[in-house]
Amino acid sequence: MTGREDDRARRLADLDARTIIHPHSVIGAPAEPLVLDRGEGAVVWDVQGKPYIDGTCGLWQCPVGHGRPELAEAAAEQMAKLEFYSSFGDYSNEPSIRLAERLLELAPPNMRRVFFTNGGSEGNETAIKLARLAHHHAGRPERFVILARTGGYHGMGGGSLAATGIDRLRAGYGPLMPGIEFLAKPHAMRGADVTDALVAELEERIERVGADRIAAFVGEPVLGVGGMVPPPADYWPRVQEVLRRHDILLILDEVVTAFGRIGHWFGCERYGIEPDIIVTAKGLSSGYIPMGAVLAGERVLDLADGASFLHGFTYNGHPVGAAVALANIGILEREGLLGRADRLGRRLLDALKPLERLDHVLEVRGVGMMLGVELDPAANAAGVQAAARADGVIVRASGDTIVLSPPLVIDEQQLDTLARVLTKHVAAA
Ligand code: PLP
């Protein structure tokens, strides 16, 4: 590193600390941001030229890896042709029409229409409003309650935060949107009868609240922010059966799980269910540009048929986002990246599993390329994140769990380095 690069890095870090409020930061606290400069595959470099293996894909958003020229070209081409025009009402553009068609080809057969967004929070706001509106329009306005889960994460907006079951994220903002009922966190590995207990809890809650007051159930196929918690294999089909019996819509938040992270285009395929609404973002465009899509199934559309949906955000159906998403889906398909998730995820899981022998490691778990190393709350998960970063590996502490979700293009050697560095720092935590 030259003195000049060092100087530039320091000046950028100082300027950042004086000018930016970062998401998930302490306002006014001294900060030492890692200022990133470029990326390629599963590696990103900071402004001083130091490389880091990206063990988290940023925030899960980048299955195809960093630095893909095809995606930059798709964006540039579309931007030069038509940068943007609103999709409100009866305006449209070709990339979003083509993307909607492609998504419906890839989605479960009950999916019928697509509503585009800029990200996951907007997607869940949309899904919750659509579910409520559907019942309202069908003459059941009292059906507005949303069932959600402890440990679930659905975003930072009014409804999506209200449905997020993580206390530390909810505190300090006054009353959140009413009408949310929280159920227990599904956990595949604790207790043999866990599905029975979870389904019994669901049935009891429906009985207590009244099915005729409940609009929808919202959940992630695999809890992400809540600690990378895969459900028991029979959890989703049994939950779906109960919901259908009571006419409650199922919103599946696939913001993390769709587009290959757990080995399928949509995580619901892995669990053998057909949700009524699927929320996606992140992997849809690999994060090269903000883009999300909410897929609506026939049940919700039948209920909402003829309803006025006065909902939308300026940049819905962005043609540049749609063009990038189409090119991204093309890469996932051409390079067979979905098929890598289970194989590489298993290799990483096997490499990390011995950590469970340590007293302060509660569990190492995962499905596809979503893995978590849960530490005892007395251990320092944030310290592990910082130490690994100093050693050239990016992982993330989500509460007490170190969460891992590398790009699907990561190679075996990089994966083994990631496991080795993480093992060293978890052992020392
Ligand atoms: N839903 C899930 C499952 C997520 O993991 C996230 C973000 O991490 C969101 C929703 C919110 O998405 P966004 O940050 O794009 O608004």
Boltz pocket constraint, residues with backbone or C-beta under 6 A from the ligand:
constraints:
  - pocket:
      binder: B
      contacts: [[A, 59], [A, 118], [A, 119], [A, 120], [A, 121], [A, 122], [A, 124], [A, 153], [A, 154], [A, 155], [A, 156], [A, 220], [A, 224], [A, 225], [A, 253], [A, 254], [A, 255], [A, 256], [A, 281], [A, 282]]
      max_distance: 6.0
